Structures are given as C-alpha cells and as structure tokens.
C-alpha cells in the first residue's frame, strides 16, 4: 500500500492584506529566524514563547483554519509548582490566532485532571522592528531605540521603536482575562487557578501603530471572526459569489481551483479605489506582501476567466505610480511601470531604491496587454479611456527607453548601484546564463521581451482602431510586423531548433535552452512553421521533468533542480507556456503540462501551489520537493490553474460582441468539468464540458444577460 506524502512548509502561515504571521506549528515564533508577525514590511514580533511555570507546552496538533486563522492544541508536561505537582497531559491549551486589521489571539485552558491546579501562564514576547529586507538577507543590525512600557490599569504592553525619525509601535492588549495580567522579567504573567473541569480564557490583541495611526483591530474572538456573519467571512463569501467556480469528477483539479480562488482572496491588498470591486494582489507571503508590477499584471491576466475586474485595481494603482522622471537610483524613466514598492524603514529612509523601484523590463508591455485583454473581457470602454494616457506613455517608454540603442529590440541594464542585474521574470542574479553556465553580459535583450512588445503593439492597434485612431493602429501593426521579421532573423538558432534565450551585450545569440521561448508562443510572435519545433524542444527530457517544464535545461552546467530559477519548476511559467501551446494548436501538450502541475499540487498541503518547486525528475516513488523559502501562498502560482484550464478549454472573450469563444479539447484524465458563473462584460454563464466517444462536447447550462458561446478562437495565433 502506497504511503501518502504531503509536501509543504514546516511552518504555519496566516495572512490578510498586508499583515501576516509566520510561526512554528505550536504558534510560537522562534528567535533569530525568518519567523515573526509582520505588517507593511516591518517585523513587529521576532520572538514569541508560551510557558507554564517556566515549562514549554507540548504540541498535540495544529493547522490553519482559514487563510487568516490558525489553531494549535497544546498540552502540559509534568509541572512541579509551589502548590502541587501537575501530571502531564491533564491540561489542554487551545490557542486560536487570526489576522484581522491587527492580530487577535484567544487562549483557552481546560483542566482535565482530578485536582485543583495553580500555575503561572507566561507569554514571552520580543520585538525587533526589523525591515523585511534585513530579515530576508539575514543581515540584522541593532539600531535605534526600543522601549517597553507596561500599563497595569489597561493591561497593555506598549513596545515602541524610533530611529532617525522612523517610528513604529506595537500595542499588546489583554482583555476578558480569567485572572489579572502582570508584567515582569520580560513576560506577561497570569496566575491560573483551575478546579477540575475548570476553564480559563484570555484575549490578546496586537495592534500596529505606524506614522499615521493605529490599526483598527476588531475585538472579536477568533470563533466570531470565523462566523459567517463576521466582516472577514462575509468578504470571503462575497468573493466566492462573484468569482468563477468549477465542479469536476477530477478531484485534483477541483480542489486546486477552489484553493486558488481562496488564495486570491487572501492576497488581496486593502481596497485601492473608490469602487468596491477594485483590488490589487500582493505577490506572495512572506517576502512579497506588497505591490509588484509584473506579478500584479500576470495575476490579472490569469484571473480574467475567474474575476476579470481584478485587472481594474492593478491598472489603476500601477498607472498612478507610473514613472514621470529619470532617476538612476530607482532605475526610473518616464512612462515606465514599477517593479516593486516598499514601506519599511529602509525604504522610508531611502536606503533601498524601492520607493518605488522600476527595475523591470517587461511590466510596461504587460501593462498594455493587461489593459487590452481586460477591456475585451469587460467590454468597458471607459476602462480603456481612463488609462489611455498611461498607455500612451507606456508606448513612448518602449520606444525611447526600452529600446536602449535604437536597433528595434527591447534591452535592459541597471543604472543603479543597488539595481537588479536581471529585469525579466527570472530576476535572480544568476538566472541568465550562456550555454556554458556563465553569466550573460549586458545589456540583455531577452527573447520574451520582444514577444510581449509584439503582443502589446498588436492589441493596442486593435484598440486604437476600435476608437477610430486608424493611423496610430496602422503604425503599430507595421512596427509589430517589422519586429517579428527582425526577431526571426536575430533569435532563431537553426542548430538548436530553438529561439535564443537572449542577445547579449555584443548582440550575439545566447543559445541556452530555457523555458523563456515558451512565452513567445503565448505572445504569438513565433512563426507557424517553427512552432512545432519549439514545442517539441520544451517537451524533451532535459526540460520536461514530469512535474512541469524546468526553467533551465538539465544539460546546462548551471543547472540545479533545487535552485531558484536555474532548473526549478514555476507553476505560473508552465501556465503561460500551456497557453502558448494551445495558441498554436498543440492541445495535447498543453494538457500534459496541466496534468503535471495539477498532480504536483495534490502533494502540497491544501493543494496550495508554492511559488516554485524543484525540477527533479518524476519517477516511481518520487514526489515534488518544495524550494526552501518559497512564497506560500503566492499569487501567480495560485493563478496558474486558471491559465491551465483556459488553455484546455480555449477560452477567449469579446464583450463588445457579447461572445465567449471556446475551443475545448479535454484530455482523458479530465473527462468532465463545469464552469459556474463565468463572466463576460455584464453577462454570466455556466458551461459544462465533457468527452463523448473521444470528442469534447459542451453545453450552456444557464446564462444571465446576452451572451453567445461560439466554438473557435477569439484571435489567431502567429498574428
């Protein structure tokens, strides 16, 4: 009998908005690690321990109750007190913790013993107010001044930090306690006195105070926050009502999709606009709980079939933060879309360039693609017109700055002393390598940058034509045609039967075999004659692991399946590649990738895909290995299943024509699937897909509003 293997982080992560907790399974936070209670890029709690008369509680079991709440069941060891001896496993401590606007904790102790017990419950809490960049880099430097004050009359512990005018404060408040709280020797202490079958309880609130004001913690116990009528659960319920859901006999796909929809809810940052439906996703927990340009845009594209309004928040926020001036320190140029923005101490004191930082070469083109595709799905002309000025500046940036030397290609190279060496989605310092494994010299013209630009120009041309700007539309189409011709001449490598990873600083081909050319299929820049060779090369054994397509060929000297981007498997990368496969009619290969990723997901806790996992070969008895330090949950990893299903079903929308296009080819392992509440424009539909005599069929089960469902592609590949 096979043993079920569950893969996942050995820690418990809960999050909501820009606040998260990373703790041990027993809810404690171990000092001198990455663990902690974080909010807005500051770690407020760096060590948290729970004792009974100096003895540590013993974990029985624990887990996440929801994305924002956890529970730990603890019991006592043998405890010798001044009153008597407490036998082991006679006390149960249930610790519930939830992220609301602050952190709420409920402590509940029950005495299952036959004797009265008296002991001290001790909460040890330490703060370091470290910037998240310092924590991640493991370069913590003691600085500033931390003071701690205990207010007995209100049972509040106030820890304050100040350094060069940067101020943060943590207020820990004890409420509804079964006995009085005291503070001594760095610990909050309660005397717990329990008769047999007696209960004791306290609430503990942690509130964060920044430069502006204290967070507004809802003083509700965790079980009340978990109640259907709580503000959090109501918000989650409303989210599920407006998003697409699926039913299927394939349990892996069903559970992966359901978890991914919930992860999207978990990663929504606080409302960004006047409209209730405007959200922007954080990129991932723990390291990327903030706005990222590339991530937010790709996640918006993934979510078109699930919640097309997701794009509104990303377009709005990123448009407002579009660069307006030259700033070498931040790699900013007029019209450029940001890479990342931070709000911790290092950013506030300008010690890092993330205020925001613009070191991304692809987000500007992706902004245009997202704007056009969201406009098509939503059919909202005001959306395009609202962001038309931003889009014009994006086009201008592509011409003036994205093309660094006027050769018609998109290149990048940092100008900042703290800038990123690589500015594509593979932005690790060692991720762009020659076939011999050595780093590529810049400026670098990544292949996918040309594809994104080509796609953006054609989509903007369609939009301009719709709005009567025929001359601008013709000009962009001609530029796209010229780029495609130049790209084929400069990037195709006949010897490898593949496109070059990039052109280096000497304009020489980097003939490294990597996953990036899969994005070219998604963008449509690949010639139809060469598409089959690209697909076949990506599916060879050095690239295809069985758990998905690797980022780098296993034949490259730099290959390491456990690395960040040199041989690992990224779910979002595979989702984009599957979309590209389907664009060119390779439905079988797209489904193969989808099966790899969905079956890998079945091994992870809650079917929650991590940011990446190892590119180890799939073989009997093997299971996927999670990358140490991967973000979980992570937005575009969660959204990968949306792209995979969109590829299998061939979904495209044109809300102006009130049409949803479908081109379904169900593989044998997915014999049926029903999409509920798919929205195009203001209309919704429920569609059932199934196989019959090896053919895929579909029917519209219900529809609200005027919506036509047609067999076929919404746009041709290799345009």
Secondary structure as the mmCIF struct_conf table of DSSP 4:
data_model
#
loop_
_struct_conf.conf_type_id
_struct_conf.id
_struct_conf.beg_label_comp_id
_struct_conf.beg_label_asym_id
_struct_conf.beg_label_seq_id
_struct_conf.end_label_comp_id
_struct_conf.end_label_asym_id
_struct_conf.end_label_seq_id
HELX_LH_PP_P HELX_LH_PP_P1 UNK A 2 UNK A 4
STRN STRN1 UNK A 7 UNK A 7
BEND BEND1 UNK A 10 UNK A 11
STRN STRN2 UNK A 12 UNK A 16
TURN_TY1_P TURN_TY1_P1 UNK A 17 UNK A 18
STRN STRN3 UNK A 19 UNK A 23
TURN_TY1_P TURN_TY1_P2 UNK A 25 UNK A 26
BEND BEND2 UNK A 27 UNK A 27
STRN STRN4 UNK A 29 UNK A 29
TURN_TY1_P TURN_TY1_P3 UNK A 31 UNK A 32
BEND BEND3 UNK A 33 UNK A 34
STRN STRN5 UNK A 36 UNK A 39
TURN_TY1_P TURN_TY1_P4 UNK A 40 UNK A 41
STRN STRN6 UNK A 42 UNK A 45
BEND BEND4 UNK A 46 UNK A 46
STRN STRN7 UNK A 47 UNK A 52
TURN_TY1_P TURN_TY1_P5 UNK A 53 UNK A 54
STRN STRN8 UNK A 55 UNK A 56
HELX_LH_PP_P HELX_LH_PP_P2 UNK A 57 UNK A 57
STRN STRN9 UNK A 58 UNK A 66
TURN_TY1_P TURN_TY1_P6 UNK A 67 UNK A 68
STRN STRN10 UNK A 69 UNK A 75
STRN STRN11 UNK A 79 UNK A 80
BEND BEND5 UNK A 82 UNK A 83
STRN STRN12 UNK A 85 UNK A 86
HELX_LH_PP_P HELX_LH_PP_P3 UNK A 87 UNK A 87
TURN_TY1_P TURN_TY1_P7 UNK A 88 UNK A 89
STRN STRN13 UNK A 91 UNK A 99
BEND BEND6 UNK A 100 UNK A 102
STRN STRN14 UNK A 103 UNK A 111
BEND BEND7 UNK A 113 UNK A 115
STRN STRN15 UNK A 117 UNK A 126
STRN STRN16 UNK A 130 UNK A 131
HELX_RH_AL_P HELX_RH_AL_P1 UNK A 132 UNK A 137
TURN_TY1_P TURN_TY1_P8 UNK A 138 UNK A 138
BEND BEND8 UNK A 144 UNK A 144
STRN STRN17 UNK A 145 UNK A 151
TURN_TY1_P TURN_TY1_P9 UNK A 152 UNK A 155
STRN STRN18 UNK A 156 UNK A 163
TURN_TY1_P TURN_TY1_P10 UNK A 164 UNK A 165
STRN STRN19 UNK A 166 UNK A 175
BEND BEND9 UNK A 176 UNK A 176
BEND BEND10 UNK A 178 UNK A 179
STRN STRN20 UNK A 181 UNK A 184
TURN_TY1_P TURN_TY1_P11 UNK A 185 UNK A 186
STRN STRN21 UNK A 187 UNK A 194
TURN_TY1_P TURN_TY1_P12 UNK A 196 UNK A 197
STRN STRN22 UNK A 199 UNK A 209
BEND BEND11 UNK A 211 UNK A 212
STRN STRN23 UNK A 214 UNK A 214
HELX_RH_AL_P HELX_RH_AL_P2 UNK A 222 UNK A 225
TURN_TY1_P TURN_TY1_P13 UNK A 226 UNK A 226
BEND BEND12 UNK A 227 UNK A 227
TURN_TY1_P TURN_TY1_P14 UNK A 228 UNK A 229
BEND BEND13 UNK A 230 UNK A 230
HELX_RH_AL_P HELX_RH_AL_P3 UNK A 231 UNK A 242
BEND BEND14 UNK A 243 UNK A 243
STRN STRN24 UNK A 245 UNK A 247
BEND BEND15 UNK A 249 UNK A 249
HELX_RH_AL_P HELX_RH_AL_P4 UNK A 251 UNK A 267
STRN STRN25 UNK A 268 UNK A 268
HELX_LH_PP_P HELX_LH_PP_P4 UNK A 269 UNK A 269
BEND BEND16 UNK A 270 UNK A 270
HELX_LH_PP_P HELX_LH_PP_P5 UNK A 271 UNK A 271
BEND BEND17 UNK A 273 UNK A 275
TURN_TY1_P TURN_TY1_P15 UNK A 276 UNK A 277
STRN STRN26 UNK A 281 UNK A 281
STRN STRN27 UNK A 284 UNK A 284
TURN_TY1_P TURN_TY1_P16 UNK A 285 UNK A 287
STRN STRN28 UNK A 288 UNK A 288
BEND BEND18 UNK A 290 UNK A 290
STRN STRN29 UNK A 292 UNK A 292
HELX_RH_AL_P HELX_RH_AL_P5 UNK A 293 UNK A 302
TURN_TY1_P TURN_TY1_P17 UNK A 303 UNK A 303
HELX_RH_AL_P HELX_RH_AL_P6 UNK A 304 UNK A 307
TURN_TY1_P TURN_TY1_P18 UNK A 308 UNK A 309
HELX_RH_AL_P HELX_RH_AL_P7 UNK A 310 UNK A 320
TURN_TY1_P TURN_TY1_P19 UNK A 321 UNK A 321
BEND BEND19 UNK A 325 UNK A 325
STRN STRN30 UNK A 327 UNK A 327
HELX_RH_3T_P HELX_RH_3T_P1 UNK A 328 UNK A 330
TURN_TY1_P TURN_TY1_P20 UNK A 331 UNK A 331
STRN STRN31 UNK A 332 UNK A 332
TURN_TY1_P TURN_TY1_P21 UNK A 334 UNK A 335
HELX_LH_PP_P HELX_LH_PP_P6 UNK A 336 UNK A 338
BEND BEND20 UNK A 339 UNK A 339
STRN STRN32 UNK A 340 UNK A 340
BEND BEND21 UNK A 344 UNK A 344
HELX_RH_AL_P HELX_RH_AL_P8 UNK A 345 UNK A 348
TURN_TY1_P TURN_TY1_P22 UNK A 349 UNK A 350
BEND BEND22 UNK A 351 UNK A 353
BEND BEND23 UNK A 355 UNK A 356
STRN STRN33 UNK A 357 UNK A 357
BEND BEND24 UNK A 361 UNK A 362
HELX_RH_AL_P HELX_RH_AL_P9 UNK A 363 UNK A 378
HELX_RH_AL_P HELX_RH_AL_P10 UNK A 381 UNK A 386
TURN_TY1_P TURN_TY1_P23 UNK A 387 UNK A 387
HELX_RH_AL_P HELX_RH_AL_P11 UNK A 388 UNK A 397
HELX_RH_PI_P HELX_RH_PI_P1 UNK A 398 UNK A 402
BEND BEND25 UNK A 403 UNK A 409
STRN STRN34 UNK A 412 UNK A 412
BEND BEND26 UNK A 416 UNK A 416
TURN_TY1_P TURN_TY1_P24 UNK A 417 UNK A 418
BEND BEND27 UNK A 421 UNK A 421
BEND BEND28 UNK A 424 UNK A 425
BEND BEND29 UNK A 428 UNK A 428
TURN_TY1_P TURN_TY1_P25 UNK A 429 UNK A 430
BEND BEND30 UNK A 432 UNK A 432
STRN STRN35 UNK A 433 UNK A 433
TURN_TY1_P TURN_TY1_P26 UNK A 435 UNK A 436
BEND BEND31 UNK A 437 UNK A 437
HELX_LH_PP_P HELX_LH_PP_P7 UNK A 438 UNK A 438
STRN STRN36 UNK A 439 UNK A 439
HELX_LH_PP_P HELX_LH_PP_P8 UNK A 440 UNK A 441
BEND BEND32 UNK A 442 UNK A 443
STRN STRN37 UNK A 444 UNK A 444
STRN STRN38 UNK A 445 UNK A 446
HELX_RH_AL_P HELX_RH_AL_P12 UNK A 447 UNK A 466
TURN_TY1_P TURN_TY1_P27 UNK A 467 UNK A 468
HELX_RH_AL_P HELX_RH_AL_P13 UNK A 470 UNK A 491
STRN STRN39 UNK A 492 UNK A 493
TURN_TY1_P TURN_TY1_P28 UNK A 494 UNK A 497
STRN STRN40 UNK A 498 UNK A 499
BEND BEND33 UNK A 501 UNK A 501
STRN STRN41 UNK A 502 UNK A 503
TURN_TY1_P TURN_TY1_P29 UNK A 505 UNK A 506
BEND BEND34 UNK A 507 UNK A 507
STRN STRN42 UNK A 509 UNK A 510
STRN STRN43 UNK A 514 UNK A 514
TURN_TY1_P TURN_TY1_P30 UNK A 515 UNK A 516
HELX_RH_AL_P HELX_RH_AL_P14 UNK A 517 UNK A 523
TURN_TY1_P TURN_TY1_P31 UNK A 524 UNK A 524
BEND BEND35 UNK A 526 UNK A 526
HELX_RH_AL_P HELX_RH_AL_P15 UNK A 528 UNK A 538
TURN_TY1_P TURN_TY1_P32 UNK A 539 UNK A 539
BEND BEND36 UNK A 540 UNK A 540
TURN_TY1_P TURN_TY1_P33 UNK A 541 UNK A 543
STRN STRN44 UNK A 544 UNK A 544
BEND BEND37 UNK A 546 UNK A 548
STRN STRN45 UNK A 549 UNK A 550
BEND BEND38 UNK A 551 UNK A 551
STRN STRN46 UNK A 552 UNK A 552
TURN_TY1_P TURN_TY1_P34 UNK A 554 UNK A 555
BEND BEND39 UNK A 556 UNK A 556
TURN_TY1_P TURN_TY1_P35 UNK A 557 UNK A 558
TURN_TY1_P TURN_TY1_P36 UNK A 561 UNK A 562
BEND BEND40 UNK A 563 UNK A 567
STRN STRN47 UNK A 569 UNK A 569
HELX_RH_AL_P HELX_RH_AL_P16 UNK A 571 UNK A 583
TURN_TY1_P TURN_TY1_P37 UNK A 584 UNK A 585
HELX_RH_AL_P HELX_RH_AL_P17 UNK A 587 UNK A 601
TURN_TY1_P TURN_TY1_P38 UNK A 602 UNK A 603
STRN STRN48 UNK A 604 UNK A 604
HELX_RH_3T_P HELX_RH_3T_P2 UNK A 605 UNK A 607
BEND BEND41 UNK A 611 UNK A 611
STRN STRN49 UNK A 613 UNK A 613
HELX_LH_PP_P HELX_LH_PP_P9 UNK A 616 UNK A 618
TURN_TY1_P TURN_TY1_P39 UNK A 620 UNK A 621
STRN STRN50 UNK A 626 UNK A 626
HELX_LH_PP_P HELX_LH_PP_P10 UNK A 627 UNK A 627
TURN_TY1_P TURN_TY1_P40 UNK A 628 UNK A 629
BEND BEND42 UNK A 632 UNK A 633
STRN STRN51 UNK A 634 UNK A 634
HELX_RH_AL_P HELX_RH_AL_P18 UNK A 635 UNK A 638
TURN_TY1_P TURN_TY1_P41 UNK A 639 UNK A 639
HELX_RH_AL_P HELX_RH_AL_P19 UNK A 640 UNK A 649
TURN_TY1_P TURN_TY1_P42 UNK A 650 UNK A 650
STRN STRN52 UNK A 652 UNK A 654
HELX_RH_3T_P HELX_RH_3T_P3 UNK A 655 UNK A 657
TURN_TY1_P TURN_TY1_P43 UNK A 658 UNK A 658
STRN STRN53 UNK A 659 UNK A 662
TURN_TY1_P TURN_TY1_P44 UNK A 668 UNK A 669
STRN STRN54 UNK A 672 UNK A 680
TURN_TY1_P TURN_TY1_P45 UNK A 681 UNK A 682
STRN STRN55 UNK A 683 UNK A 692
TURN_TY1_P TURN_TY1_P46 UNK A 693 UNK A 694
STRN STRN56 UNK A 695 UNK A 704
BEND BEND43 UNK A 705 UNK A 706
STRN STRN57 UNK A 708 UNK A 711
BEND BEND44 UNK A 712 UNK A 712
BEND BEND45 UNK A 714 UNK A 715
BEND BEND46 UNK A 717 UNK A 717
#
